[in-house]
Amino acid sequence: MNQTSALRSEPRPPLSARVHGRWETVCRRSDLVARSGVVAWHQGRQLAIFYLPEQAAGGQLFAIDNRDPRSGANVIGRGLLGQLKGCLVVAAPLYKQHFCLDDGSCLEDPTQRLQVWPARLYGDDVQIALD
């Protein structure tokens, strides 16, 4: 996916939060696809956003780096979701390694890791924590 086809965030001032410092909007609730990934563009990089509406009251959001460390391709947002070893995971589309949505760790190769960001729904905004 290239820069022009990734979702773009509207420039908005960051909001204060109790646990994390600043939050920034990366897309809208209407952009989400349940039990699947969408890609948002944020500060020069692609983020894969996964929405699991059945996981908790109001659903659960996960924001994880879209770049597969093994192939170098921006494809994580197209990966399959599942559960493995008690962890919610996304399977990378090319080499099928599994990344934990909570912490970005790779279950097959501990040297591979994806960056993750806390994510939330704030009204109709999908936001990630910057601090």
TORSE-949184 format. One record per atom (N, C-alpha, C): residue number from 1; residue in one letter; atom name; x, y, z. Coordinates in nm, 4 decimals, decimal comma. Example, Ala and Ser with C-alpha at 12.3 -4.5 7.8 and 13.67 -1.06 7.14 Angstrom:
2
+-----+------+------+----------+----------+----------+
|  nr | rest | atom |       c1 |       c2 |       c3 |
+-----+------+------+----------+----------+----------+
|   1 |    A |    N |   1,3190 |  -0,5690 |   0,7800 |
|   1 |    A |   CA |   1,2300 |  -0,4500 |   0,7800 |
|   1 |    A |    C |   1,3200 |  -0,3300 |   0,7800 |
|   2 |    S |    N |   1,2850 |  -0,2250 |   0,7080 |
|   2 |    S |   CA |   1,3670 |  -0,1060 |   0,7140 |
|   2 |    S |    C |   1,2900 |   0,0030 |   0,7870 |
+-----+------+------+----------+----------+----------+
END
This chain:
131
+-----+------+------+----------+----------+----------+
|  nr | rest | atom |       c1 |       c2 |       c3 |
+-----+------+------+----------+----------+----------+
|   1 |    M |    N |   0,0848 |  -0,1161 |   0,0000 |
|   1 |    M |   CA |   0,0000 |   0,0000 |   0,0000 |
|   1 |    M |    C |   0,0895 |   0,1225 |   0,0000 |
|   2 |    N |    N |   0,0573 |   0,2187 |  -0,0826 |
|   2 |    N |   CA |   0,1395 |   0,3384 |  -0,0882 |
|   2 |    N |    C |   0,0792 |   0,4492 |  -0,0032 |
|   3 |    Q |    N |   0,1516 |   0,5591 |   0,0044 |
|   3 |    Q |   CA |   0,1115 |   0,6697 |   0,0905 |
|   3 |    Q |    C |  -0,0257 |   0,7244 |   0,0536 |
|   4 |    T |    N |  -0,0584 |   0,7302 |  -0,0739 |
|   4 |    T |   CA |  -0,1843 |   0,7916 |  -0,1131 |
|   4 |    T |    C |  -0,3040 |   0,7031 |  -0,0834 |
|   5 |    S |    N |  -0,2854 |   0,5720 |  -0,0708 |
|   5 |    S |   CA |  -0,4004 |   0,4869 |  -0,0432 |
|   5 |    S |    C |  -0,4188 |   0,4587 |   0,1051 |
|   6 |    A |    N |  -0,3264 |   0,5009 |   0,1899 |
|   6 |    A |   CA |  -0,3429 |   0,4850 |   0,3346 |
|   6 |    A |    C |  -0,4369 |   0,5943 |   0,3844 |
|   7 |    L |    N |  -0,5114 |   0,5650 |   0,4904 |
|   7 |    L |   CA |  -0,6001 |   0,6641 |   0,5490 |
|   7 |    L |    C |  -0,5175 |   0,7778 |   0,6065 |
|   8 |    R |    N |  -0,5641 |   0,8976 |   0,5909 |
|   8 |    R |   CA |  -0,4910 |   1,0129 |   0,6437 |
|   8 |    R |    C |  -0,5667 |   1,0694 |   0,7629 |
|   9 |    S |    N |  -0,4922 |   1,1106 |   0,8633 |
|   9 |    S |   CA |  -0,5555 |   1,1704 |   0,9796 |
|   9 |    S |    C |  -0,5788 |   1,3190 |   0,9542 |
|  10 |    E |    N |  -0,6858 |   1,3690 |   1,0115 |
|  10 |    E |   CA |  -0,7137 |   1,5116 |   1,0062 |
|  10 |    E |    C |  -0,6251 |   1,5795 |   1,1097 |
|  11 |    P |    N |  -0,5615 |   1,6908 |   1,0762 |
|  11 |    P |   CA |  -0,4795 |   1,7583 |   1,1770 |
|  11 |    P |    C |  -0,5686 |   1,8147 |   1,2873 |
|  12 |    R |    N |  -0,5475 |   1,7671 |   1,4096 |
|  12 |    R |   CA |  -0,6228 |   1,8135 |   1,5250 |
|  12 |    R |    C |  -0,5265 |   1,8292 |   1,6402 |
|  13 |    P |    N |  -0,5569 |   1,9174 |   1,7317 |
|  13 |    P |   CA |  -0,4685 |   1,9312 |   1,8474 |
|  13 |    P |    C |  -0,4755 |   1,8051 |   1,9328 |
|  14 |    P |    N |  -0,3636 |   1,7635 |   1,9934 |
|  14 |    P |   CA |  -0,3647 |   1,6466 |   2,0794 |
|  14 |    P |    C |  -0,4510 |   1,6700 |   2,2032 |
|  15 |    L |    N |  -0,5083 |   1,5604 |   2,2551 |
|  15 |    L |   CA |  -0,5918 |   1,5674 |   2,3733 |
|  15 |    L |    C |  -0,5164 |   1,5156 |   2,4941 |
|  16 |    S |    N |  -0,5496 |   1,5650 |   2,6098 |
|  16 |    S |   CA |  -0,4875 |   1,5159 |   2,7327 |
|  16 |    S |    C |  -0,5524 |   1,3848 |   2,7730 |
|  17 |    A |    N |  -0,4769 |   1,3011 |   2,8409 |
|  17 |    A |   CA |  -0,5286 |   1,1737 |   2,8898 |
|  17 |    A |    C |  -0,4712 |   1,1466 |   3,0274 |
|  18 |    R |    N |  -0,5360 |   1,0624 |   3,1033 |
|  18 |    R |   CA |  -0,4898 |   1,0317 |   3,2389 |
|  18 |    R |    C |  -0,3664 |   0,9432 |   3,2374 |
|  19 |    V |    N |  -0,3686 |   0,8357 |   3,1587 |
|  19 |    V |   CA |  -0,2615 |   0,7378 |   3,1636 |
|  19 |    V |    C |  -0,1480 |   0,7731 |   3,0689 |
|  20 |    H |    N |  -0,1807 |   0,8090 |   2,9479 |
|  20 |    H |   CA |  -0,0807 |   0,8407 |   2,8471 |
|  20 |    H |    C |  -0,0842 |   0,9910 |   2,8238 |
|  21 |    G |    N |   0,0265 |   1,0448 |   2,7847 |
|  21 |    G |   CA |   0,0356 |   1,1885 |   2,7608 |
|  21 |    G |    C |  -0,0616 |   1,2393 |   2,6574 |
|  22 |    R |    N |  -0,0203 |   1,2445 |   2,5322 |
|  22 |    R |   CA |  -0,1016 |   1,3025 |   2,4254 |
|  22 |    R |    C |  -0,1611 |   1,1932 |   2,3377 |
|  23 |    W |    N |  -0,2787 |   1,2219 |   2,2851 |
|  23 |    W |   CA |  -0,3465 |   1,1317 |   2,1907 |
|  23 |    W |    C |  -0,3600 |   1,2057 |   2,0587 |
|  24 |    E |    N |  -0,3485 |   1,1320 |   1,9492 |
|  24 |    E |   CA |  -0,3649 |   1,1927 |   1,8177 |
|  24 |    E |    C |  -0,4597 |   1,1085 |   1,7340 |
|  25 |    T |    N |  -0,5481 |   1,1763 |   1,6627 |
|  25 |    T |   CA |  -0,6437 |   1,1086 |   1,5751 |
|  25 |    T |    C |  -0,5724 |   1,0599 |   1,4498 |
|  26 |    V |    N |  -0,5929 |   0,9328 |   1,4153 |
|  26 |    V |   CA |  -0,5309 |   0,8767 |   1,2948 |
|  26 |    V |    C |  -0,6338 |   0,8387 |   1,1884 |
|  27 |    C |    N |  -0,7592 |   0,8181 |   1,2283 |
|  27 |    C |   CA |  -0,8669 |   0,7919 |   1,1322 |
|  27 |    C |    C |  -0,9996 |   0,8033 |   1,2058 |
|  28 |    R |    N |  -1,1063 |   0,7690 |   1,1398 |
|  28 |    R |   CA |  -1,2411 |   0,7798 |   1,1970 |
|  28 |    R |    C |  -1,2982 |   0,6409 |   1,2206 |
|  29 |    R |    N |  -1,3948 |   0,6336 |   1,3102 |
|  29 |    R |   CA |  -1,4628 |   0,5067 |   1,3397 |
|  29 |    R |    C |  -1,5195 |   0,4442 |   1,2123 |
|  30 |    S |    N |  -1,5718 |   0,5264 |   1,1236 |
|  30 |    S |   CA |  -1,6318 |   0,4765 |   0,9988 |
|  30 |    S |    C |  -1,5280 |   0,4126 |   0,9059 |
|  31 |    D |    N |  -1,3985 |   0,4381 |   0,9282 |
|  31 |    D |   CA |  -1,2926 |   0,3762 |   0,8479 |
|  31 |    D |    C |  -1,2631 |   0,2327 |   0,8912 |
|  32 |    L |    N |  -1,3010 |   0,1975 |   1,0135 |
|  32 |    L |   CA |  -1,2685 |   0,0656 |   1,0678 |
|  32 |    L |    C |  -1,3502 |  -0,0447 |   1,0030 |
|  33 |    V |    N |  -1,2895 |  -0,1624 |   0,9959 |
|  33 |    V |   CA |  -1,3571 |  -0,2829 |   0,9488 |
|  33 |    V |    C |  -1,3451 |  -0,3848 |   1,0606 |
|  34 |    A |    N |  -1,4583 |  -0,4313 |   1,1114 |
|  34 |    A |   CA |  -1,4581 |  -0,5256 |   1,2239 |
|  34 |    A |    C |  -1,3794 |  -0,6523 |   1,1899 |
|  35 |    R |    N |  -1,2977 |  -0,6961 |   1,2858 |
|  35 |    R |   CA |  -1,2178 |  -0,8192 |   1,2749 |
|  35 |    R |    C |  -1,1242 |  -0,8186 |   1,1546 |
|  36 |    S |    N |  -1,0772 |  -0,6995 |   1,1198 |
|  36 |    S |   CA |  -0,9873 |  -0,6851 |   1,0055 |
|  36 |    S |    C |  -0,8989 |  -0,5632 |   1,0286 |
|  37 |    G |    N |  -0,8019 |  -0,5430 |   0,9410 |
|  37 |    G |   CA |  -0,7112 |  -0,4311 |   0,9546 |
|  37 |    G |    C |  -0,7369 |  -0,3228 |   0,8517 |
|  38 |    V |    N |  -0,7098 |  -0,1996 |   0,8916 |
|  38 |    V |   CA |  -0,7045 |  -0,0867 |   0,7997 |
|  38 |    V |    C |  -0,5700 |  -0,0186 |   0,8238 |
|  39 |    V |    N |  -0,5250 |   0,0555 |   0,7269 |
|  39 |    V |   CA |  -0,3945 |   0,1203 |   0,7381 |
|  39 |    V |    C |  -0,4137 |   0,2707 |   0,7451 |
|  40 |    A |    N |  -0,3457 |   0,3316 |   0,8420 |
|  40 |    A |   CA |  -0,3503 |   0,4766 |   0,8601 |
|  40 |    A |    C |  -0,2093 |   0,5316 |   0,8447 |
|  41 |    W |    N |  -0,2000 |   0,6510 |   0,7921 |
|  41 |    W |   CA |  -0,0721 |   0,7180 |   0,7726 |
|  41 |    W |    C |  -0,0501 |   0,8111 |   0,8914 |
|  42 |    H |    N |   0,0650 |   0,7993 |   0,9567 |
|  42 |    H |   CA |   0,0923 |   0,8837 |   1,0727 |
|  42 |    H |    C |   0,2397 |   0,9192 |   1,0774 |
|  43 |    Q |    N |   0,2706 |   1,0477 |   1,0683 |
|  43 |    Q |   CA |   0,4063 |   1,1001 |   1,0784 |
|  43 |    Q |    C |   0,5071 |   1,0217 |   0,9931 |
|  44 |    G |    N |   0,4721 |   1,0004 |   0,8686 |
|  44 |    G |   CA |   0,5631 |   0,9371 |   0,7741 |
|  44 |    G |    C |   0,5695 |   0,7860 |   0,7786 |
|  45 |    R |    N |   0,4798 |   0,7230 |   0,8523 |
|  45 |    R |   CA |   0,4810 |   0,5764 |   0,8553 |
|  45 |    R |    C |   0,3383 |   0,5222 |   0,8542 |
|  46 |    Q |    N |   0,3281 |   0,3970 |   0,8173 |
|  46 |    Q |   CA |   0,1981 |   0,3315 |   0,8118 |
|  46 |    Q |    C |   0,1737 |   0,2527 |   0,9403 |
|  47 |    L |    N |   0,0509 |   0,2667 |   0,9933 |
|  47 |    L |   CA |   0,0076 |   0,1905 |   1,1095 |
|  47 |    L |    C |  -0,1055 |   0,0983 |   1,0670 |
|  48 |    A |    N |  -0,1038 |  -0,0241 |   1,1141 |
|  48 |    A |   CA |  -0,2160 |  -0,1153 |   1,0935 |
|  48 |    A |    C |  -0,3064 |  -0,1038 |   1,2160 |
|  49 |    I |    N |  -0,4343 |  -0,0747 |   1,1926 |
|  49 |    I |   CA |  -0,5316 |  -0,0594 |   1,3002 |
|  49 |    I |    C |  -0,6283 |  -0,1766 |   1,2908 |
|  50 |    F |    N |  -0,6398 |  -0,2517 |   1,4006 |
|  50 |    F |   CA |  -0,7309 |  -0,3664 |   1,4058 |
|  50 |    F |    C |  -0,8399 |  -0,3378 |   1,5077 |
|  51 |    Y |    N |  -0,9643 |  -0,3657 |   1,4674 |
|  51 |    Y |   CA |  -1,0804 |  -0,3429 |   1,5537 |
|  51 |    Y |    C |  -1,1500 |  -0,4754 |   1,5789 |
|  52 |    L |    N |  -1,1561 |  -0,5128 |   1,7067 |
|  52 |    L |   CA |  -1,2219 |  -0,6372 |   1,7479 |
|  52 |    L |    C |  -1,3408 |  -0,6013 |   1,8370 |
|  53 |    P |    N |  -1,4590 |  -0,5844 |   1,7775 |
|  53 |    P |   CA |  -1,5737 |  -0,5345 |   1,8539 |
|  53 |    P |    C |  -1,6203 |  -0,6294 |   1,9630 |
|  54 |    E |    N |  -1,5948 |  -0,7575 |   1,9508 |
|  54 |    E |   CA |  -1,6452 |  -0,8542 |   2,0481 |
|  54 |    E |    C |  -1,5500 |  -0,8788 |   2,1648 |
|  55 |    Q |    N |  -1,4324 |  -0,8211 |   2,1653 |
|  55 |    Q |   CA |  -1,3311 |  -0,8508 |   2,2666 |
|  55 |    Q |    C |  -1,3594 |  -0,7895 |   2,4032 |
|  56 |    A |    N |  -1,4206 |  -0,6754 |   2,4106 |
|  56 |    A |   CA |  -1,4461 |  -0,6090 |   2,5383 |
|  56 |    A |    C |  -1,5657 |  -0,5168 |   2,5201 |
|  57 |    A |    N |  -1,6144 |  -0,4628 |   2,6297 |
|  57 |    A |   CA |  -1,7250 |  -0,3677 |   2,6206 |
|  57 |    A |    C |  -1,6837 |  -0,2536 |   2,5289 |
|  58 |    G |    N |  -1,7563 |  -0,2341 |   2,4212 |
|  58 |    G |   CA |  -1,7237 |  -0,1293 |   2,3252 |
|  58 |    G |    C |  -1,6194 |  -0,1692 |   2,2235 |
|  59 |    G |    N |  -1,5620 |  -0,2882 |   2,2380 |
|  59 |    G |   CA |  -1,4626 |  -0,3353 |   2,1424 |
|  59 |    G |    C |  -1,3212 |  -0,2998 |   2,1839 |
|  60 |    Q |    N |  -1,2271 |  -0,3576 |   2,1127 |
|  60 |    Q |   CA |  -1,0866 |  -0,3342 |   2,1395 |
|  60 |    Q |    C |  -1,0175 |  -0,2893 |   2,0132 |
|  61 |    L |    N |  -0,9289 |  -0,1915 |   2,0266 |
|  61 |    L |   CA |  -0,8497 |  -0,1405 |   1,9149 |
|  61 |    L |    C |  -0,7032 |  -0,1724 |   1,9385 |
|  62 |    F |    N |  -0,6343 |  -0,2044 |   1,8297 |
|  62 |    F |   CA |  -0,4912 |  -0,2291 |   1,8351 |
|  62 |    F |    C |  -0,4261 |  -0,1504 |   1,7230 |
|  63 |    A |    N |  -0,3181 |  -0,0821 |   1,7538 |
|  63 |    A |   CA |  -0,2401 |  -0,0089 |   1,6533 |
|  63 |    A |    C |  -0,0993 |  -0,0664 |   1,6552 |
|  64 |    I |    N |  -0,0541 |  -0,1131 |   1,5394 |
|  64 |    I |   CA |   0,0742 |  -0,1821 |   1,5290 |
|  64 |    I |    C |   0,1412 |  -0,1397 |   1,3988 |
|  65 |    D |    N |   0,2713 |  -0,1439 |   1,3962 |
|  65 |    D |   CA |   0,3458 |  -0,1061 |   1,2757 |
|  65 |    D |    C |   0,3002 |  -0,1916 |   1,1576 |
|  66 |    N |    N |   0,2814 |  -0,1313 |   1,0425 |
|  66 |    N |   CA |   0,2352 |  -0,2036 |   0,9239 |
|  66 |    N |    C |   0,3491 |  -0,2701 |   0,8464 |
|  67 |    R |    N |   0,4724 |  -0,2367 |   0,8790 |
|  67 |    R |   CA |   0,5878 |  -0,2883 |   0,8035 |
|  67 |    R |    C |   0,6331 |  -0,4223 |   0,8600 |
|  68 |    D |    N |   0,6298 |  -0,5247 |   0,7768 |
|  68 |    D |   CA |   0,6753 |  -0,6590 |   0,8128 |
|  68 |    D |    C |   0,8281 |  -0,6572 |   0,8224 |
|  69 |    P |    N |   0,8856 |  -0,6891 |   0,9392 |
|  69 |    P |   CA |   1,0312 |  -0,6803 |   0,9524 |
|  69 |    P |    C |   1,1071 |  -0,7837 |   0,8694 |
|  70 |    R |    N |   1,0437 |  -0,8926 |   0,8358 |
|  70 |    R |   CA |   1,1120 |  -0,9968 |   0,7585 |
|  70 |    R |    C |   1,1174 |  -0,9639 |   0,6099 |
|  71 |    S |    N |   1,0061 |  -0,9201 |   0,5538 |
|  71 |    S |   CA |   1,0010 |  -0,8921 |   0,4100 |
|  71 |    S |    C |   1,0279 |  -0,7455 |   0,3778 |
|  72 |    G |    N |   1,0049 |  -0,6573 |   0,4736 |
|  72 |    G |   CA |   1,0180 |  -0,5143 |   0,4488 |
|  72 |    G |    C |   0,8958 |  -0,4535 |   0,3816 |
|  73 |    A |    N |   0,7944 |  -0,5342 |   0,3556 |
|  73 |    A |   CA |   0,6734 |  -0,4859 |   0,2884 |
|  73 |    A |    C |   0,5727 |  -0,4325 |   0,3901 |
|  74 |    N |    N |   0,4970 |  -0,3327 |   0,3508 |
|  74 |    N |   CA |   0,3903 |  -0,2781 |   0,4361 |
|  74 |    N |    C |   0,2631 |  -0,3589 |   0,4149 |
|  75 |    V |    N |   0,2518 |  -0,4720 |   0,4875 |
|  75 |    V |   CA |   0,1421 |  -0,5652 |   0,4636 |
|  75 |    V |    C |   0,0727 |  -0,6157 |   0,5901 |
|  76 |    I |    N |   0,1183 |  -0,5771 |   0,7084 |
|  76 |    I |   CA |   0,0635 |  -0,6326 |   0,8322 |
|  76 |    I |    C |  -0,0874 |  -0,6075 |   0,8420 |
|  77 |    G |    N |  -0,1340 |  -0,4927 |   0,7958 |
|  77 |    G |   CA |  -0,2766 |  -0,4605 |   0,7991 |
|  77 |    G |    C |  -0,3629 |  -0,5558 |   0,7183 |
|  78 |    R |    N |  -0,3017 |  -0,6346 |   0,6315 |
|  78 |    R |   CA |  -0,3754 |  -0,7339 |   0,5513 |
|  78 |    R |    C |  -0,3653 |  -0,8740 |   0,6100 |
|  79 |    G |    N |  -0,3011 |  -0,8844 |   0,7267 |
|  79 |    G |   CA |  -0,2815 |  -1,0143 |   0,7900 |
|  79 |    G |    C |  -0,4097 |  -1,0701 |   0,8501 |
|  80 |    L |    N |  -0,4065 |  -1,1994 |   0,8781 |
|  80 |    L |   CA |  -0,5198 |  -1,2679 |   0,9394 |
|  80 |    L |    C |  -0,5089 |  -1,2614 |   1,0908 |
|  81 |    L |    N |  -0,6214 |  -1,2355 |   1,1557 |
|  81 |    L |   CA |  -0,6262 |  -1,2295 |   1,3012 |
|  81 |    L |    C |  -0,6578 |  -1,3667 |   1,3584 |
|  82 |    G |    N |  -0,6053 |  -1,3924 |   1,4767 |
|  82 |    G |   CA |  -0,6337 |  -1,5179 |   1,5441 |
|  82 |    G |    C |  -0,5848 |  -1,5140 |   1,6867 |
|  83 |    Q |    N |  -0,5862 |  -1,6308 |   1,7488 |
|  83 |    Q |   CA |  -0,5371 |  -1,6440 |   1,8846 |
|  83 |    Q |    C |  -0,4416 |  -1,7618 |   1,8876 |
|  84 |    L |    N |  -0,3246 |  -1,7400 |   1,9459 |
|  84 |    L |   CA |  -0,2211 |  -1,8429 |   1,9494 |
|  84 |    L |    C |  -0,1453 |  -1,8289 |   2,0807 |
|  85 |    K |    N |  -0,1304 |  -1,9396 |   2,1506 |
|  85 |    K |   CA |  -0,0586 |  -1,9396 |   2,2796 |
|  85 |    K |    C |  -0,1155 |  -1,8364 |   2,3756 |
|  86 |    G |    N |  -0,2477 |  -1,8222 |   2,3776 |
|  86 |    G |   CA |  -0,3143 |  -1,7297 |   2,4677 |
|  86 |    G |    C |  -0,3001 |  -1,5836 |   2,4318 |
|  87 |    C |    N |  -0,2575 |  -1,5541 |   2,3110 |
|  87 |    C |   CA |  -0,2310 |  -1,4168 |   2,2679 |
|  87 |    C |    C |  -0,3110 |  -1,3870 |   2,1412 |
|  88 |    L |    N |  -0,3725 |  -1,2680 |   2,1346 |
|  88 |    L |   CA |  -0,4329 |  -1,2232 |   2,0093 |
|  88 |    L |    C |  -0,3199 |  -1,1886 |   1,9141 |
|  89 |    V |    N |  -0,3240 |  -1,2425 |   1,7920 |
|  89 |    V |   CA |  -0,2136 |  -1,2246 |   1,6982 |
|  89 |    V |    C |  -0,2650 |  -1,1850 |   1,5604 |
|  90 |    V |    N |  -0,1722 |  -1,1296 |   1,4825 |
|  90 |    V |   CA |  -0,1927 |  -1,1094 |   1,3399 |
|  90 |    V |    C |  -0,0839 |  -1,1911 |   1,2700 |
|  91 |    A |    N |  -0,1242 |  -1,2674 |   1,1694 |
|  91 |    A |   CA |  -0,0288 |  -1,3461 |   1,0906 |
|  91 |    A |    C |   0,0153 |  -1,2626 |   0,9717 |
|  92 |    A |    N |   0,1455 |  -1,2404 |   0,9597 |
|  92 |    A |   CA |   0,1989 |  -1,1637 |   0,8477 |
|  92 |    A |    C |   0,1654 |  -1,2355 |   0,7172 |
|  93 |    P |    N |   0,1145 |  -1,1645 |   0,6190 |
|  93 |    P |   CA |   0,0687 |  -1,2288 |   0,4954 |
|  93 |    P |    C |   0,1763 |  -1,3025 |   0,4154 |
|  94 |    L |    N |   0,3005 |  -1,2559 |   0,4179 |
|  94 |    L |   CA |   0,4014 |  -1,3164 |   0,3309 |
|  94 |    L |    C |   0,4681 |  -1,4396 |   0,3911 |
|  95 |    Y |    N |   0,5217 |  -1,4274 |   0,5115 |
|  95 |    Y |   CA |   0,5948 |  -1,5391 |   0,5715 |
|  95 |    Y |    C |   0,5202 |  -1,6050 |   0,6867 |
|  96 |    K |    N |   0,4020 |  -1,5556 |   0,7183 |
|  96 |    K |   CA |   0,3111 |  -1,6158 |   0,8164 |
|  96 |    K |    C |   0,3606 |  -1,6144 |   0,9600 |
|  97 |    Q |    N |   0,4600 |  -1,5306 |   0,9937 |
|  97 |    Q |   CA |   0,4980 |  -1,5213 |   1,1337 |
|  97 |    Q |    C |   0,3859 |  -1,4497 |   1,2090 |
|  98 |    H |    N |   0,3698 |  -1,4819 |   1,3370 |
|  98 |    H |   CA |   0,2602 |  -1,4306 |   1,4187 |
|  98 |    H |    C |   0,3113 |  -1,3231 |   1,5144 |
|  99 |    F |    N |   0,2451 |  -1,2069 |   1,5111 |
|  99 |    F |   CA |   0,2810 |  -1,0956 |   1,5976 |
|  99 |    F |    C |   0,1689 |  -1,0726 |   1,6980 |
| 100 |    C |    N |   0,2062 |  -1,0641 |   1,8250 |
| 100 |    C |   CA |   0,1106 |  -1,0380 |   1,9320 |
| 100 |    C |    C |   0,0619 |  -0,8938 |   1,9198 |
| 101 |    L |    N |  -0,0694 |  -0,8754 |   1,9201 |
| 101 |    L |   CA |  -0,1254 |  -0,7411 |   1,9056 |
| 101 |    L |    C |  -0,1003 |  -0,6542 |   2,0284 |
| 102 |    D |    N |  -0,0826 |  -0,7151 |   2,1450 |
| 102 |    D |   CA |  -0,0604 |  -0,6383 |   2,2677 |
| 102 |    D |    C |   0,0771 |  -0,5745 |   2,2755 |
| 103 |    D |    N |   0,1801 |  -0,6489 |   2,2362 |
| 103 |    D |   CA |   0,3159 |  -0,5969 |   2,2556 |
| 103 |    D |    C |   0,4045 |  -0,6016 |   2,1306 |
| 104 |    G |    N |   0,3539 |  -0,6538 |   2,0187 |
| 104 |    G |   CA |   0,4287 |  -0,6559 |   1,8934 |
| 104 |    G |    C |   0,5308 |  -0,7661 |   1,8814 |
| 105 |    S |    N |   0,5436 |  -0,8524 |   1,9822 |
| 105 |    S |   CA |   0,6438 |  -0,9595 |   1,9777 |
| 105 |    S |    C |   0,6059 |  -1,0647 |   1,8742 |
| 106 |    C |    N |   0,7078 |  -1,1245 |   1,8142 |
| 106 |    C |   CA |   0,6878 |  -1,2310 |   1,7163 |
| 106 |    C |    C |   0,6983 |  -1,3640 |   1,7899 |
| 107 |    L |    N |   0,5971 |  -1,4489 |   1,7783 |
| 107 |    L |   CA |   0,5962 |  -1,5756 |   1,8510 |
| 107 |    L |    C |   0,6990 |  -1,6742 |   1,7968 |
| 108 |    E |    N |   0,7327 |  -1,6659 |   1,6690 |
| 108 |    E |   CA |   0,8272 |  -1,7596 |   1,6096 |
| 108 |    E |    C |   0,9727 |  -1,7129 |   1,6186 |
| 109 |    D |    N |   0,9935 |  -1,5828 |   1,6263 |
| 109 |    D |   CA |   1,1299 |  -1,5295 |   1,6235 |
| 109 |    D |    C |   1,1402 |  -1,4100 |   1,7180 |
| 110 |    P |    N |   1,1973 |  -1,4303 |   1,8380 |
| 110 |    P |   CA |   1,2028 |  -1,3212 |   1,9359 |
| 110 |    P |    C |   1,2886 |  -1,2019 |   1,8920 |
| 111 |    T |    N |   1,3654 |  -1,2148 |   1,7855 |
| 111 |    T |   CA |   1,4443 |  -1,1008 |   1,7364 |
| 111 |    T |    C |   1,3596 |  -1,0054 |   1,6526 |
| 112 |    Q |    N |   1,2389 |  -1,0481 |   1,6140 |
| 112 |    Q |   CA |   1,1487 |  -0,9620 |   1,5365 |
| 112 |    Q |    C |   1,0434 |  -0,9032 |   1,6290 |
| 113 |    R |    N |   1,0155 |  -0,7772 |   1,6112 |
| 113 |    R |   CA |   0,9135 |  -0,7106 |   1,6931 |
| 113 |    R |    C |   0,8577 |  -0,5936 |   1,6134 |
| 114 |    L |    N |   0,7290 |  -0,5698 |   1,6297 |
| 114 |    L |   CA |   0,6640 |  -0,4539 |   1,5693 |
| 114 |    L |    C |   0,6332 |  -0,3523 |   1,6781 |
| 115 |    Q |    N |   0,6463 |  -0,2252 |   1,6450 |
| 115 |    Q |   CA |   0,6085 |  -0,1215 |   1,7408 |
| 115 |    Q |    C |   0,4573 |  -0,1210 |   1,7556 |
| 116 |    V |    N |   0,4101 |  -0,0999 |   1,8767 |
| 116 |    V |   CA |   0,2664 |  -0,0893 |   1,9036 |
| 116 |    V |    C |   0,2391 |   0,0444 |   1,9729 |
| 117 |    W |    N |   0,1168 |   0,0926 |   1,9591 |
| 117 |    W |   CA |   0,0718 |   0,2146 |   2,0232 |
| 117 |    W |    C |  -0,0594 |   0,1851 |   2,0942 |
| 118 |    P |    N |  -0,0793 |   0,2359 |   2,2160 |
| 118 |    P |   CA |  -0,2124 |   0,2279 |   2,2754 |
| 118 |    P |    C |  -0,3111 |   0,2991 |   2,1836 |
| 119 |    A |    N |  -0,4292 |   0,2419 |   2,1684 |
| 119 |    A |   CA |  -0,5296 |   0,3000 |   2,0789 |
| 119 |    A |    C |  -0,6637 |   0,3052 |   2,1504 |
| 120 |    R |    N |  -0,7468 |   0,4011 |   2,1096 |
| 120 |    R |   CA |  -0,8789 |   0,4149 |   2,1700 |
| 120 |    R |    C |  -0,9754 |   0,4773 |   2,0701 |
| 121 |    L |    N |  -1,1043 |   0,4574 |   2,0972 |
| 121 |    L |   CA |  -1,2094 |   0,5308 |   2,0287 |
| 121 |    L |    C |  -1,2443 |   0,6491 |   2,1174 |
| 122 |    Y |    N |  -1,2431 |   0,7669 |   2,0613 |
| 122 |    Y |   CA |  -1,2794 |   0,8886 |   2,1336 |
| 122 |    Y |    C |  -1,3891 |   0,9533 |   2,0525 |
| 123 |    G |    N |  -1,5140 |   0,9244 |   2,0870 |
| 123 |    G |   CA |  -1,6257 |   0,9650 |   2,0023 |
| 123 |    G |    C |  -1,6148 |   0,8885 |   1,8711 |
| 124 |    D |    N |  -1,6084 |   0,9601 |   1,7607 |
| 124 |    D |   CA |  -1,5922 |   0,8960 |   1,6302 |
| 124 |    D |    C |  -1,4471 |   0,8943 |   1,5824 |
| 125 |    D |    N |  -1,3557 |   0,9387 |   1,6670 |
| 125 |    D |   CA |  -1,2134 |   0,9399 |   1,6303 |
| 125 |    D |    C |  -1,1435 |   0,8142 |   1,6792 |
| 126 |    V |    N |  -1,0539 |   0,7626 |   1,5967 |
| 126 |    V |   CA |  -0,9626 |   0,6560 |   1,6374 |
| 126 |    V |    C |  -0,8324 |   0,7265 |   1,6695 |
| 127 |    Q |    N |  -0,7860 |   0,7087 |   1,7941 |
| 127 |    Q |   CA |  -0,6681 |   0,7814 |   1,8387 |
| 127 |    Q |    C |  -0,5615 |   0,6853 |   1,8884 |
| 128 |    I |    N |  -0,4352 |   0,7284 |   1,8731 |
| 128 |    I |   CA |  -0,3227 |   0,6547 |   1,9310 |
| 128 |    I |    C |  -0,2518 |   0,7459 |   2,0311 |
| 129 |    A |    N |  -0,1925 |   0,6823 |   2,1326 |
| 129 |    A |   CA |  -0,1160 |   0,7568 |   2,2327 |
| 129 |    A |    C |   0,0225 |   0,7837 |   2,1779 |
| 130 |    L |    N |   0,0691 |   0,9066 |   2,1948 |
| 130 |    L |   CA |   0,1998 |   0,9452 |   2,1439 |
| 130 |    L |    C |   0,3096 |   0,9308 |   2,2476 |
| 131 |    D |    N |   0,2774 |   0,9324 |   2,3752 |
| 131 |    D |   CA |   0,3778 |   0,9201 |   2,4828 |
| 131 |    D |    C |   0,3596 |   0,7893 |   2,5558 |
+-----+------+------+----------+----------+----------+
END
